[in-house]
């Protein structure tokens, strides 16, 4: 499935491009797709879900920056400014957390190739008294007839 701008808009519930530009969402889709494809593998439906959820998170993260740049509120009839920023900040924070949870839930089912497993290599010589016996070299003849 190709993730479309409309798909991301549906997840974050911002249908109007005047609130969040298509270019911002397109960039989020590209970034999410590149990261998921490079770092994970799994069933295509789960890969698509992870990409969509991560793109939605990134797009909404960009959208939430407006709170820092625009001071939400209104003037009443007497010209007195009434800020509503606290409610919007709280709502935005909660929505970002929910989008992040959705993304993380989707990637839980994928295989992560970003950090390879590290296995200790046994040494040839005995290190100390606690050295596991299974790593010691056998003094028995090999089955190949040395």
C-alpha positions as CSV (number, residue, x, y, z in Angstrom):
1,X,0.0,0.0,0.0
2,X,1.2,3.5,-0.8
3,X,0.6,5.9,2.0
4,X,-1.3,8.9,0.7
5,X,-1.5,12.4,2.2
6,X,-5.3,11.8,2.7
7,X,-4.5,8.7,4.8
8,X,-2.3,10.7,7.2
9,X,-4.9,13.5,7.3
10,X,-7.6,10.9,8.3
11,X,-5.4,9.6,11.2
12,X,-4.6,13.0,12.6
13,X,-8.1,14.5,11.8
14,X,-6.8,17.6,10.0
15,X,-8.7,17.5,6.6
16,X,-7.9,21.1,5.6
17,X,-4.5,21.8,3.9
18,X,-4.7,25.4,5.2
19,X,-4.1,24.0,8.7
20,X,-1.3,21.6,7.7
21,X,0.3,21.9,4.3
22,X,0.5,18.8,2.0
23,X,4.3,19.3,1.7
24,X,4.7,18.8,5.4
25,X,2.7,15.5,5.3
26,X,4.5,14.4,2.2
27,X,7.8,14.9,4.0
28,X,6.5,13.0,7.0
29,X,5.5,10.1,4.8
30,X,8.9,10.0,3.1
31,X,10.8,10.1,6.4
32,X,8.6,7.4,8.0
33,X,8.8,5.1,5.0
34,X,12.6,5.4,4.7
35,X,13.1,4.7,8.4
36,X,10.7,1.8,8.6
37,X,12.0,0.2,5.4
38,X,15.7,0.5,6.5
39,X,15.2,-0.6,10.0
40,X,12.5,-3.2,10.2
41,X,11.0,-6.2,8.3
42,X,7.8,-8.0,8.7
43,X,4.4,-8.6,7.1
44,X,3.6,-5.9,4.5
45,X,0.3,-5.0,6.3
46,X,2.2,-4.4,9.5
47,X,4.9,-2.5,7.7
48,X,2.3,-0.2,6.1
49,X,0.6,0.3,9.5
50,X,3.9,1.3,11.1
51,X,4.7,3.7,8.3
52,X,1.2,5.3,8.4
53,X,1.3,5.7,12.2
54,X,4.8,7.1,12.2
55,X,4.0,9.5,9.4
56,X,1.0,10.7,11.3
57,X,3.1,11.2,14.4
58,X,5.7,13.2,12.5
59,X,3.1,15.3,10.7
60,X,1.2,16.1,13.9
61,X,4.5,16.9,15.6
62,X,5.1,19.5,12.9
63,X,1.5,20.8,13.3
64,X,1.9,21.1,17.0
65,X,4.8,23.6,16.6
66,X,2.2,26.2,15.7
67,X,1.3,26.5,19.4
68,X,4.7,27.9,20.0
69,X,4.5,30.3,17.1
70,X,0.8,31.4,17.3
71,X,-0.8,32.4,20.5
72,X,-4.3,30.9,20.4
73,X,-7.2,32.9,21.8
74,X,-9.6,35.7,20.9
75,X,-10.6,39.2,21.6
76,X,-13.9,39.9,23.2
77,X,-16.2,42.8,22.4
78,X,-14.2,45.2,24.6
79,X,-10.9,44.2,22.9
80,X,-9.7,42.1,25.8
81,X,-7.5,39.1,24.8
82,X,-8.6,35.8,26.2
83,X,-5.9,33.1,25.7
84,X,-6.9,29.5,25.3
85,X,-3.3,28.1,24.9
86,X,-3.2,25.9,28.0
87,X,-6.1,23.7,26.8
88,X,-4.7,23.4,23.3
89,X,-1.2,22.6,24.6
90,X,-2.7,19.9,26.9
91,X,-4.8,18.4,24.1
92,X,-1.9,18.5,21.6
93,X,0.5,16.8,24.1
94,X,-2.0,14.0,24.8
95,X,-2.7,13.5,21.1
96,X,1.1,13.3,20.3
97,X,1.5,10.7,23.1
98,X,-1.4,8.7,21.7
99,X,0.1,8.8,18.1
100,X,3.5,7.8,19.5
101,X,1.9,4.9,21.3
102,X,0.1,3.8,18.1
103,X,3.4,3.9,16.2
104,X,5.3,2.0,18.9
105,X,2.5,-0.6,19.0
106,X,2.8,-1.2,15.3
107,X,6.6,-1.6,15.3
108,X,6.4,-4.1,18.2
109,X,5.5,-6.8,15.7
110,X,8.3,-6.1,13.3
111,X,11.9,-7.3,13.3
112,X,14.4,-4.7,14.2
113,X,17.7,-4.9,12.3
114,X,19.2,-1.7,13.7
115,X,21.1,-3.3,16.6
116,X,22.6,-6.7,15.8
117,X,22.8,-9.3,18.5
118,X,26.1,-9.6,20.1
119,X,27.3,-13.0,21.3
120,X,30.4,-13.5,23.4
121,X,33.1,-15.6,21.9
122,X,34.7,-18.2,24.2
123,X,38.4,-17.9,24.8
124,X,40.7,-20.9,24.3
125,X,42.4,-20.7,27.7
126,X,40.7,-21.0,31.1
127,X,40.3,-17.5,32.6
128,X,39.5,-18.2,36.2
129,X,37.7,-20.7,38.4
130,X,34.3,-19.6,37.3
131,X,34.9,-20.1,33.6
132,X,32.1,-22.3,32.3
133,X,33.1,-25.9,31.6
134,X,31.2,-25.9,28.3
135,X,33.8,-23.5,26.8
136,X,36.8,-25.5,27.8
137,X,38.6,-27.4,25.1
138,X,38.3,-31.2,25.4
139,X,41.4,-33.3,25.8
140,X,39.7,-36.3,24.2
141,X,40.5,-37.4,20.7
142,X,38.3,-36.0,18.0
143,X,35.9,-38.2,16.1
144,X,38.0,-37.7,13.0
145,X,40.9,-39.7,14.3
146,X,43.7,-37.2,15.1
